[in-house]
């Protein structure tokens, strides 16, 4: 099937031809005619299958008839990350160059003033992240009453990032009668519940088993001790014919640490993570896409939707905690039928994460060996808490049972432990402190105790000031008559 068979207008087909595409992908082939009919769509497809074009192309034709009003967007596309939103905006510019439609991009890290001006002029297509959209809505800069098309892209990523409450609120602000396009790489029960709530009689399209990696990606796994991971990564990069590669870390702080390490060893690398200012993130991506940097060290902010042309390699410096993230990471390479290579560096304690990934993709990741790298074995059990590691070492835990027995026998039962040895010293310190004699009523001269003056507000006007303490009967509590030491005086 050709794009010309899908019912798209000549203006859109001309832009698609200029991009060099002739045949639609399976998700595009099935989704575009349904979207043009005005039906809701529930699409489930693996990353890198062309989901963006499957809703961008028909939306251009649908929105070509009509006119936008100020602050009232005609369509809304929600994306979980700024990079994904920017990429969708670029797709609209490329495919819509022959169609006169206005577009606005609302993402964090950019000027509110510029975004508000764009909304005032009226937009046909509004692409936004949930947080920035709600910020501008609460400022009264957006009216969603005229939105006819809603696209929720990468819904499972929205769930992972905690955006679902924001998405539910945004949907509640939209007209009930609308067309909704819902796309997700995986379909967990929570996403299925949201789809049932947002969609009306949708056409469900599934083009591949959920979370299955592309067949064009060659995978590999190397297991080493944690302190050998950086050296192993450097050896892998030197061993492979790396044109350009993304190196994924689980934590943002590890991105900076690994990036600085690669720079020290002479590698041309840049870093990308969610804590960077938007201007720095945009500049970093532009430099990497232009080939000015060969390696991009990134957190999972780059794992979804980033289309880097001809990416040759993906390296997982850390095994992803969520098995689905593995598929999204390695999906950055091997796109559009091109071959790609993905390697994961695992520590022994990552065994349960590797096991979950292999169960998800229903295949074993091939183990590889590197010259000069000592291999380790995966441990398929719960990792012990680091906080208890030192105590376990003192008790001899973490060793074979025979060694633990020898450890106990080597320590005499009469030998005091570290805590017991410290107890006599604490007793000595307590004994050195001067004992305070208790204050007894018979040792106190009540008449010579210094009394604090009573403020007039605390005493009734007719009550005589005779100096007595009222309210305790004939017995004054000892804590009220205890002598108080006053600066410059006695007592």
Order of alpha helices (4+ residues) and beta strands (2+ residues): alpha-alpha-beta-alpha-beta-alpha-beta-alpha-beta-alpha-beta-alpha-alpha-beta-alpha-beta-beta-alpha-beta-alpha-beta-alpha-beta-beta-alpha-beta-alpha-alpha-alpha-alpha
